[in-house]
Every structure is written in C-alpha cells, then in structure tokens.
Amino acid sequence: MKILSIAVPCYNSAAYMQDTIDSLLKGGDRVEIIIVDDGSTKDNTLEIAKQNEAAHPNIVRVIHQENGGHGEAVNTGLKNASGRYFKVVDSDDHLDTEAYMKVLDKLESEFNTDETELDAFICNYVYDKVGESSSHQKVIAYRNVLPQGKVFSWEDVGSFRLGQYILMHSVIYRTEMLRECGLELPKHTFYVDNIYVYYPLPYIKRMYYMDVNLYMYYIGRADQSVNEQIMIGRIDQQLRVNKLLIDYYDLAKIQPDKLANYLRSYLNIMLAVSSILAIRSGTEENLKKRDELWQYLKSVNAEEYERQRKSLFGIAMNFNSKPGLTFTSFCYKIAQKIYGFN
C-alpha cells in the first residue's frame, strides 16, 4: 500500500501543471499521483498527464472524465485512491520539497499501520502570491492552537484566531475515513473545498500536527476562482455551498464542545464571505441573496441563526444603510491586507 495518494484535478491546466507534478514526483514510490483531467478542451492537459504516466508508471495514474467541476475531480481521485492517506493538490500549486519529505517520513515511520493510523495530518500552508518574494509570503501556521509531537483529539485543541482555519491546503486525511463518512462533493460547483474540510471534521478522532510549511497556495492569477470579481460572478455557487454547510449538522448536538465551536466559527466566516461578496457587488439583487441566505439559516435552525446573527460578523454583514455597507466593505479591505487572502 502506498503511504499517500495525491489527487491533482486538472482543467485546461497545461500552462502550469507540470511544475505541480514535478514537485509531487519527489515523493517517489511512496506516493500515488492521480491526475484527473476534468474534460479539458482548450489545451493539451491530457497529453501532458499521459506523458507523466508513461514516464512514471508506478507513481502516476491518469483518469480522463467528462467535465464535472473541481469537486467531481476530487470525488474521482478519492474513488480511485489506493494509499493509506489522501491529499488534494491543485494543478497550479505545489508542495515544498523539504517539508514533503518530512511528512512522508513521519507518516511512514509512525502512522502506517491499522493500529497507528491517523484520521488527519495537518501542516502549515503558504499564500504564494504573484509577484511577491518569499520574504513577503503569508504563512498560515497552527503552532499556537494545535499540540506538537503527539497524537491529539479535539479535546486538546486550542482557540483558532481569525483567518487561521484548517483548509484543503493544510490537511491530509485518512483515505478510508473519507469514504466511511460518505464525503461526496457536488458537481459543477466552485468553492467545494469548504465542504471538503468541513464535512469530515466530526469523524476525525486522531490528529497530528507537523509545524512545516508544506503547501504553497498560488494566488493572484486573474482567472483564478478566488479572484474577487470572479467570486462575485459566481456568488450563486458560493451561496449553494453555504447552504450545504448549514444543512450538514445541528451544531448544538455536536460533541465535544471544542469541535462544535470550531464548526460554528467556520460557518460564521463562510456566511461572512458570501455576505461581503454580495455587498461588494453593489447590486440590490445580490443584497437580496445575502438576506435570503440568512433567512435560510433561520428556517433550518433558528437557534444557530440567533448565535450567528449576534456575532460580530453577523452584525457587520447585515447592515442595510449606505454608510453601514461602506463601513463593512472598508473593514473587509483592511482585513484583506492584513491576512493576505485574495
């Protein structure tokens, strides 16, 4: 059994995917790289993928499918994974070689049997921005909130700061845990990485944190899905993901309390993201969609709505006057500079 299966969703990725693949190949025979060509039509993505498969037949597998979106490509990777652990690496990102080797060594030496395996292995990630030197890169680390050097549970976790969330970039899951919990991402929907990190959390019992900067998250390309204007144009998909997060769990019934609090905080920031996109769009139509989202939460779980609505974000994201909306938008721009998100 391979230590780690890595799914690489690709869609018209020919211009940059080879750099990603090269960084993953450094894992050698310990890893399985599953390149999922999600119906690329504009370039030779599939050809590049097959060239890598031919050159590294014991490491690289290529799966071509009709276009189903990023989530369906992740689903396909998971269905075909044979490694004990599973990670998603987007086709324009890469893994730091030194950190990558340390992670594989740790997984292989300590967590590679049925008796010792983890549910989640967490590392830091780095915002690798276009045009910025490494000295200006923003690192999201967890050393202040997650124990180091030991296996831990949710009971051992501290308090996460604003902007310090476990994302797809920072987590490696146990493959069978993802299958057992029934994770399946929706087709033709952007921003499903939020489902990927949110939905499995109540099923995670054993975790380990390594304080290394593993994942280099490339942002700043004009056509990226996290570009603000593109996110505004796809606000309906962001709202769909938000509603799914609302539907998954009654947080009042989640135990332990630290897990419930983390899920609540994550839902809070997702509500804030959808709301600020609606506000920054400057259209009455999208402000109505913001209001509909909050009303949807109220209809599904009135108690959770009250908690979220009374939070700082809940108050700030529900202003309706022009000065209030301007103030919220201004605060968002300040936060964007401080925390480095796109």
Sequence and secondary structure as in RCSB ss.txt:
>XXXX:A:sequence
MKILSIAVPCYNSAAYMQDTIDSLLKGGDRVEIIIVDDGSTKDNTLEIAKQNEAAHPNIVRVIHQENGGHGEAVN
TGLKNASGRYFKVVDSDDHLDTEAYMKVLDKLESEFNTDETELDAFICNYVYDKVGESSSHQKVIAYRNVLPQGK
VFSWEDVGSFRLGQYILMHSVIYRTEMLRECGLELPKHTFYVDNIYVYYPLPYIKRMYYMDVNLYMYYIGRADQS
VNEQIMIGRIDQQLRVNKLLIDYYDLAKIQPDKLANYLRSYLNIMLAVSSILAIRSGTEENLKKRDELWQYLKSV
NAEEYERQRKSLFGIAMNFNSKPGLTFTSFCYKIAQKIYGFN
>XXXX:A:secstr
  SEEEEEEESS TTTHHHHHHHHHTTGGGEEEEEEEE   SS HHHHHHHHHHH TTTEEEEEE    HHHHHH
HHHHH  SSEEEE  TT EE HHHHHHHHHHHHHHS STTT  SEEEEEEEEEETT  GGG EEE  TTTS SSS
 B GGG     TT    TTTEEEEHHHHHHTT    TT S THHHHHHTTGGG   EEEEEEEEEEEEE  TT T
TSHHHHHHTHHHHHHHHHHHHHH  GGG SSHHHHHHHHHHHHHHHHHHHHHHHHHT HHHHHHHHHHHHHHHHH
 HHHHHHHHTSHHHHHTT  SHHHHHHHHHHHHHHHHHH   
